[in-house]
């Protein structure tokens, strides 16, 4: 299940406040503190722009991961997604299910032509998550911090019949 991640959720995950809901965190935590701080700030920017874009991935009352848009949609109607699962809860299908639910939610709300994602070339698990959810590899690039990355795209709605693409402008403006 996906639950909209609010600032009070990030405060809880960062140890700044009690849980705002009857939730518990996966053993060992959901994500590194620096990533949680980045997600909190990104979520605030998205919310200020009127875009919900961060969700808790919850299984039986336990927060097992997070997924989000990595920024506002671009002028072409494409948005990049990211997701992560707590180390102690990986290999249980949580990421595949979360991306499926995220795609359904985006399709229900409408307004986007495509979703994009990037995976490390040495992360076949994340690549399978995207493949199982209809994403197609559309390119590759090198990032100074993250190394070699594969680029993925999934057309949405009326554009689902179009072949996926990765416009140069979109790739160059990521990060």
C-alpha positions in Angstrom: 0.0 0.0 0.0 1.1 3.6 -0.7 0.5 6.3 1.9 1.2 10.0 0.9 4.4 10.9 2.8 4.0 14.2 4.7 6.6 16.2 6.5 5.5 14.6 9.8 6.4 11.2 8.4 9.9 12.4 7.4 10.3 13.9 10.9 9.4 10.6 12.4 11.8 8.6 10.1 14.6 11.1 11.0 14.0 10.6 14.7 12.7 14.1 15.2 9.1 13.2 16.2 6.9 10.3 17.2 5.1 8.4 14.4 2.1 10.4 13.1 0.2 7.3 12.3 0.0 3.8 13.8 3.0 2.8 11.7 6.3 1.1 12.6 9.6 1.3 10.7 11.3 -1.7 9.2 14.1 -3.1 11.4 17.3 -1.2 10.6 15.5 1.8 9.2 14.0 2.6 5.7 16.8 4.7 4.3 20.0 6.6 5.1 19.5 9.9 6.9 21.0 12.0 4.1 18.6 10.4 1.6 15.7 11.0 4.0 16.7 14.7 4.3 16.9 15.0 0.5 13.5 13.3 0.1 12.0 15.5 2.7 13.2 18.7 0.9 12.1 17.3 -2.5 8.7 16.4 -1.1 8.3 19.9 0.3 9.2 21.5 -3.1 6.7 19.2 -4.9 4.0 19.9 -2.4 4.6 23.7 -2.7 4.1 23.4 -6.4 0.8 21.6 -5.9 2.1 18.1 -6.7 1.9 15.2 -4.4 5.0 13.2 -5.2 6.2 11.1 -2.2 4.8 8.0 -0.7 5.5 5.6 2.1 5.5 1.9 1.0 3.6 0.1 3.7 3.1 -3.6 4.3 0.9 -4.6 7.2 1.5 -1.4 9.1 5.3 -1.4 8.6 7.0 1.2 6.5 9.2 -0.9 4.2 10.3 1.7 1.7 9.7 5.0 0.0 8.9 6.1 -3.6 8.6 9.5 -5.1 8.9 11.8 -8.1 12.5 13.1 -8.1 11.3 16.5 -9.3 8.4 18.3 -11.0 7.3 17.0 -14.4 9.2 18.6 -17.4 7.6 20.6 -20.2 7.1 17.4 -22.2 4.9 15.9 -19.5 7.5 13.4 -18.2 8.5 12.8 -14.6 11.3 10.8 -13.1 10.5 8.4 -10.3 12.7 6.9 -7.6 12.1 4.1 -5.0 13.9 2.3 -2.3 13.2 -0.6 0.0 14.6 -1.1 3.5 17.6 -3.5 3.4 15.8 -5.9 5.7 12.7 -6.1 3.5 14.2 -6.5 0.0 13.4 -9.4 -2.3 9.8 -9.6 -1.2 8.1 -7.8 -4.2 7.6 -4.5 -2.4 9.3 -2.4 -5.0 7.5 -4.0 -7.9 4.2 -3.5 -6.2 5.0 0.1 -5.2 5.9 1.0 -8.8 2.8 -0.7 -10.0 0.6 1.3 -7.6 2.5 4.5 -8.4 1.9 4.0 -12.2 -1.8 3.3 -11.5 -2.1 6.5 -9.4 -0.4 8.6 -12.0 -2.6 7.1 -14.7 -5.8 7.8 -12.6 -4.9 11.4 -11.9 -3.6 12.0 -15.5 -1.6 14.9 -16.9 1.6 13.0 -17.5 2.7 11.5 -20.8 5.5 9.3 -19.4 7.4 8.2 -16.4 11.2 7.9 -16.4 13.6 6.1 -14.1 17.3 5.4 -13.8 19.0 2.3 -12.5 22.7 1.5 -11.8 24.0 -0.9 -14.5 24.9 -3.3 -11.7 21.4 -3.3 -10.1 19.5 -6.1 -11.9 16.9 -6.2 -9.2 15.8 -2.6 -9.8 15.9 -3.2 -13.6 13.5 -6.2 -13.2 11.1 -4.0 -11.1 10.9 -1.5 -14.0 10.6 -4.3 -16.6 7.8 -5.9 -14.7 6.0 -2.6 -14.7 6.2 -1.9 -18.5 9.3 0.4 -18.5 11.6 0.0 -21.5 15.3 0.8 -21.4 15.9 3.8 -23.7 19.5 4.7 -23.1 22.5 5.0 -20.8 24.6 7.7 -19.2 27.4 8.2 -16.8 26.9 10.3 -13.6 29.9 11.4 -11.6 28.3 10.5 -8.3 26.2 7.4 -9.3 28.4 5.9 -12.0 27.0 4.1 -15.1 23.2 4.3 -15.3 20.5 2.8 -17.5 17.6 5.1 -18.5 14.1 3.8 -18.6 10.7 5.2 -19.8 7.1 4.2 -19.7 4.5 6.0 -21.8 1.2 6.7 -20.0 -2.5 7.0 -20.9 -3.2 8.0 -24.5 0.5 8.0 -25.2 1.0 4.3 -24.1 1.0 3.2 -27.7 3.9 5.4 -28.6 7.4 4.0 -28.5 9.3 5.2 -25.4 11.9 7.9 -25.9 14.5 9.7 -23.9 14.7 13.3 -25.3 18.2 14.7 -25.0 17.0 17.7 -23.1 15.4 15.5 -20.5 18.5 13.5 -20.0 20.8 16.4 -19.8 18.7 18.2 -17.2 18.4 15.3 -14.9 20.4 16.1 -11.7 
